[in-house]
């Protein structure tokens, strides 16, 4: 999915990942728990339109998807 988003979104995602690695709950990321069928997953903002979905796995974090709100379906 990462390869399918624009280069601009890729660069923003890399910048946001740097912030994420320092503090998962940094206010700039708007990190939040998801609901419904994605209730075990979390999301943070790349920009106003794009998100990264991830989950906590014991001591690791697994990135699952990147894209606009259609990734929630």
TADAWO-V733735 format. One record per pair of residues at least 24 apart in sequence whose C-alpha atoms are under 10 Angstrom apart, sorted by sequence separation. I is the first residue (numbers start at 1). J is the second residue. D is the distance in whole Angstrom. If there is no record, write none. Layout:
# TADAWO-V733735
i:j:d
I:J:D
I:J:D
This chain:
# TADAWO-V733735
i:j:d
20:44:9
17:44:10
16:44:9
16:45:8
17:46:9
43:72:10
16:46:6
15:46:9
16:47:9
13:45:9
14:46:9
12:45:10
13:46:5
12:46:6
13:47:8
38:72:8
11:46:10
12:47:7
17:52:9
37:72:9
38:73:9
10:46:9
16:52:10
37:73:9
9:46:7
13:50:9
24:61:10
35:72:10
9:47:8
12:50:10
13:51:9
34:72:9
13:52:8
9:49:10
21:61:10
9:50:8
9:51:10
5:50:9
2:52:10
13:66:9
10:66:9
9:66:9
9:67:9
5:66:8
6:67:10
4:66:9
5:67:7
1:64:9
2:65:8
3:66:10
4:67:9
5:68:9
1:65:6
2:66:6
1:66:6
2:67:8
1:67:7
1:71:10
